[in-house]
Amino acid sequence: MFDFTDRVAVITGSTAGLGKGMAIALARQNCNIALIARRADKLEEAAAEIRTLGVKCLPVPCDVTSDESVANAADAIIREFGRVDILVNNAGTGGPACPVAELPMETYKNLVELNMTSVFRMIKTFVPYMEKAGYGRIVNVASVLGMVGHLEVSLAGYASAKGGVISLTKGVAAELATKGITVNAIAPGTFPSESNGKEFMEMNMPFVLRTTPMQRTGTPTDMNTVGDMDAAIVFLSSEESRYITGILLPVDGGWTCC
């Protein structure tokens, strides 16, 4: 089970944090990887690490908020690999923690663009290749804050965008269900990462520890660690998950169960 030999996965926001961790998890299962992110220098570093796992890894500088940039990235990936089997939409940002009445409209629009509209853009671009092949696995990274609100930190803009990712997942899953393409979402809880800065972690940690049944954050993946996200991304990207589509899988230490 879970042999990804000759499969190709495209992963956005993949130079650090959860995105890079998911790329490592799939590469450990012999999956070839295309890394998409804006920072070219970080892309090269991440690709070099992943190649040590014995797979092909293509770094592709790309701004997922740009139609042209995404189209160019798709062309480069197809030229290199000739196929795309797996699409992991991980790129996003948490945005500022502030009351909704104080959130600038421009900031809100940017949150929606990067966290939700970019997911639609990536799916729109890559689904035709999957439809042609009659096979595909799409995994969207949502958030537990797309499911419920936060009692102590005001993140309504971010939450609304991630809630949109959840609904988008279900809508596209229904549309593509007879075409060999599954579409699912993962809702991470709190994981230490580059995007969750020191200030946010210090502010959020007491609440996380008090309200998470496992009383800890998630363990991130790196080259030396099997993280708490690995099993979820590997399973939902696999052939073996072929009868599962349109689901949302929380990976949150039980935070949303109580």
C-alpha positions as CSV (number, residue, x, y, z in Angstrom):
1,M,0.0,0.0,0.0
2,F,0.9,3.7,-0.5
3,D,3.5,3.2,-3.2
4,F,3.8,6.5,-5.2
5,T,6.5,5.3,-7.6
6,D,6.2,7.4,-10.8
7,R,3.4,9.6,-9.4
8,V,3.9,13.4,-9.5
9,A,2.7,15.7,-6.8
10,V,2.4,19.5,-7.1
11,I,2.5,21.3,-3.7
12,T,2.0,25.0,-3.2
13,G,3.6,27.0,-0.3
14,S,6.2,24.3,-0.1
15,T,9.4,26.0,1.0
16,A,8.8,25.7,4.7
17,G,6.3,24.6,7.3
18,L,3.4,22.3,6.5
19,G,3.9,22.5,2.8
20,K,7.5,21.4,2.9
21,G,6.6,18.7,5.4
22,M,4.0,17.3,3.1
23,A,6.4,17.2,0.2
24,I,8.9,15.3,2.4
25,A,6.1,12.8,3.5
26,L,5.1,12.1,-0.2
27,A,8.8,11.9,-1.3
28,R,9.4,9.3,1.3
29,Q,6.8,7.2,-0.5
30,N,8.7,7.5,-3.8
31,C,6.5,10.3,-5.2
32,N,8.2,12.8,-7.5
33,I,7.6,16.4,-6.4
34,A,7.0,19.8,-8.0
35,L,7.5,22.6,-5.4
36,I,5.6,25.8,-6.0
37,A,6.3,29.0,-4.0
38,R,7.4,32.6,-4.6
39,R,10.9,32.5,-3.0
40,A,13.3,31.1,-5.6
41,D,16.2,30.7,-3.2
42,K,14.1,28.8,-0.6
43,L,12.7,26.6,-3.4
44,E,16.2,25.5,-4.5
45,E,17.1,24.7,-0.9
46,A,14.0,22.6,-0.3
47,A,14.3,20.8,-3.6
48,A,17.9,19.8,-2.9
49,E,16.8,18.3,0.4
50,I,14.0,16.4,-1.1
51,R,16.2,15.0,-3.9
52,T,18.3,13.2,-1.2
53,L,15.2,11.0,-0.7
54,G,15.9,9.5,-4.2
55,V,13.0,11.2,-6.1
56,K,12.8,13.9,-8.7
57,C,12.0,17.4,-7.4
58,L,11.3,20.4,-9.6
59,P,11.4,23.9,-7.9
60,V,8.9,26.2,-9.7
61,P,8.8,29.9,-8.7
62,C,5.2,30.9,-8.8
63,D,2.8,33.4,-7.4
64,V,-0.5,31.5,-6.9
65,T,-2.4,34.8,-6.9
66,S,-1.5,35.4,-10.5
67,D,-3.3,33.6,-13.4
68,E,-0.3,34.0,-15.7
69,S,2.2,32.8,-13.1
70,V,0.1,29.6,-12.4
71,A,-0.3,28.9,-16.1
72,N,3.4,29.2,-16.6
73,A,4.1,26.9,-13.7
74,A,1.8,24.3,-15.0
75,D,3.5,24.4,-18.4
76,A,6.9,23.9,-16.7
77,I,5.7,21.0,-14.7
78,I,4.1,19.2,-17.6
79,R,7.2,19.7,-19.7
80,E,9.3,18.2,-17.0
81,F,7.0,15.3,-15.9
82,G,4.4,14.9,-18.5
83,R,1.7,14.5,-15.9
84,V,0.2,15.6,-12.6
85,D,-1.4,13.0,-10.3
86,I,-1.6,14.9,-7.0
87,L,-2.3,18.6,-6.3
88,V,-1.8,19.8,-2.7
89,N,-3.1,23.4,-2.2
90,N,-1.2,24.5,0.9
91,A,-0.3,28.2,0.2
92,G,-1.9,30.6,2.5
93,T,-1.4,33.2,5.3
94,G,-2.9,33.8,8.7
95,G,-3.2,37.5,8.5
96,P,-3.6,39.9,11.4
97,A,-5.4,39.1,14.6
98,C,-7.8,41.9,15.1
99,P,-11.5,42.6,15.6
100,V,-13.5,42.3,12.4
101,A,-14.6,45.9,12.5
102,E,-10.9,47.0,12.5
103,L,-9.8,44.7,9.7
104,P,-9.0,46.8,6.6
105,M,-11.0,45.7,3.5
106,E,-7.8,45.5,1.4
107,T,-6.3,43.1,4.0
108,Y,-9.4,41.0,3.9
109,K,-9.4,40.8,0.1
110,N,-5.7,39.7,0.2
111,L,-6.6,37.0,2.8
112,V,-9.4,35.7,0.5
113,E,-7.2,35.9,-2.6
114,L,-4.3,33.9,-1.1
115,N,-6.2,31.5,1.1
116,M,-9.2,30.7,-1.1
117,T,-9.1,32.1,-4.6
118,S,-5.7,30.7,-5.2
119,V,-7.0,27.2,-4.4
120,F,-9.7,27.7,-7.0
121,R,-7.1,29.0,-9.5
122,M,-4.8,26.0,-9.0
123,I,-7.7,23.5,-9.3
124,K,-9.0,25.2,-12.5
125,T,-5.5,25.0,-14.0
126,F,-4.6,21.5,-13.1
127,V,-7.9,19.6,-13.3
128,P,-7.8,19.4,-17.2
129,Y,-4.6,17.3,-17.0
130,M,-6.2,15.0,-14.4
131,E,-9.4,14.7,-16.4
132,K,-7.4,13.7,-19.5
133,A,-5.6,11.0,-17.5
134,G,-8.7,9.9,-15.7
135,Y,-7.0,10.1,-12.4
136,G,-6.2,12.7,-9.8
137,R,-6.0,13.4,-6.1
138,I,-6.6,17.0,-4.8
139,V,-5.9,17.8,-1.2
140,N,-6.7,21.3,0.0
141,V,-5.3,22.6,3.3
142,A,-8.0,24.4,5.2
143,S,-8.0,25.0,8.9
144,V,-9.8,24.2,12.1
145,L,-10.8,27.9,12.1
146,G,-12.7,27.2,8.9
147,M,-14.9,25.0,11.0
148,V,-15.3,26.9,14.3
149,G,-14.5,30.3,15.7
150,H,-11.7,31.2,18.1
151,L,-12.8,32.5,21.5
152,E,-9.7,34.4,22.3
153,V,-8.0,35.5,19.1
154,S,-10.0,37.5,16.4
155,L,-9.3,35.9,13.1
156,A,-12.6,36.2,11.3
157,G,-11.1,37.2,7.9
158,Y,-8.8,34.1,7.9
159,A,-11.6,31.9,9.1
160,S,-14.0,33.0,6.4
161,A,-11.4,32.3,3.7
162,K,-10.6,28.8,5.1
163,G,-14.4,28.1,5.4
164,G,-14.6,28.9,1.7
165,V,-11.9,26.3,1.0
166,I,-14.0,23.7,2.8
167,S,-17.1,24.5,0.7
168,L,-15.0,24.6,-2.5
169,T,-13.6,21.2,-1.7
170,K,-17.1,19.7,-1.4
171,G,-18.4,21.4,-4.5
172,V,-15.5,20.3,-6.7
173,A,-15.5,16.8,-5.2
174,A,-19.1,16.3,-6.3
175,E,-18.4,17.6,-9.8
176,L,-15.4,15.4,-10.4
177,A,-16.6,12.2,-8.6
178,T,-17.1,10.2,-11.7
179,K,-13.9,11.2,-13.3
180,G,-11.4,9.3,-11.2
181,I,-10.5,12.4,-9.3
182,T,-11.0,12.8,-5.5
183,V,-11.0,16.1,-3.7
184,N,-10.5,16.3,0.0
185,A,-9.4,18.8,2.7
186,I,-7.2,18.7,5.8
187,A,-7.9,21.0,8.7
188,P,-4.7,21.4,10.7
189,G,-4.8,22.6,14.2
190,T,-1.8,24.6,15.6
191,F,1.5,23.5,14.3
192,P,4.8,25.4,14.9
193,S,5.8,26.9,11.5
194,E,7.4,29.8,9.8
195,S,4.0,31.4,9.2
196,N,3.0,31.0,12.9
197,G,5.4,33.5,14.2
198,K,6.8,33.7,17.7
199,E,4.3,36.4,18.7
200,F,1.3,34.4,17.5
201,M,2.5,31.3,19.2
202,E,3.1,33.1,22.5
203,M,-0.4,34.6,22.3
204,N,-2.1,31.4,21.2
205,M,-0.3,28.7,23.2
206,P,-2.1,29.0,26.5
207,F,-5.5,28.7,24.7
208,V,-4.3,25.8,22.6
209,L,-2.9,23.8,25.6
210,R,-6.1,24.5,27.6
211,T,-8.5,23.5,24.9
212,T,-6.8,20.7,23.0
213,P,-7.5,17.3,24.6
214,M,-4.0,16.1,23.7
215,Q,-2.6,19.2,25.4
216,R,0.1,19.9,22.7
217,T,0.6,21.4,19.3
218,G,1.1,19.2,16.2
219,T,4.5,17.9,15.5
220,P,5.9,19.2,12.2
221,T,7.6,17.1,9.6
222,D,11.3,17.5,8.7
223,M,14.0,15.3,7.2
224,N,14.5,13.6,10.5
225,T,11.0,13.5,11.9
226,V,7.7,11.8,10.9
227,G,5.2,14.5,11.7
228,D,1.5,14.5,12.7
229,M,0.4,15.5,9.2
230,D,2.2,12.7,7.3
231,A,-0.4,10.0,7.5
232,A,-3.2,12.3,6.5
233,I,-1.5,13.7,3.4
234,V,-0.2,10.3,2.3
235,F,-3.5,8.6,2.6
236,L,-5.6,11.2,0.9
237,S,-3.1,11.4,-1.9
238,S,-3.0,7.7,-2.5
239,E,-4.7,5.2,-4.8
240,E,-6.1,3.5,-1.7
241,S,-8.3,6.5,-0.8
242,R,-10.2,6.1,-4.1
243,Y,-13.7,5.8,-2.5
244,I,-13.2,8.9,-0.3
245,T,-14.1,12.3,-1.6
246,G,-15.4,15.6,-0.3
247,I,-14.3,15.0,3.3
248,L,-12.7,17.3,5.8
249,L,-10.1,15.6,8.0
250,P,-9.1,17.6,11.1
251,V,-5.6,17.0,12.3
252,D,-5.8,19.0,15.6
253,G,-5.2,16.8,18.6
254,G,-9.0,16.8,19.3
255,W,-9.4,20.6,19.4
256,T,-12.6,20.5,17.4
257,C,-14.2,17.6,19.2
258,C,-15.1,19.5,22.3
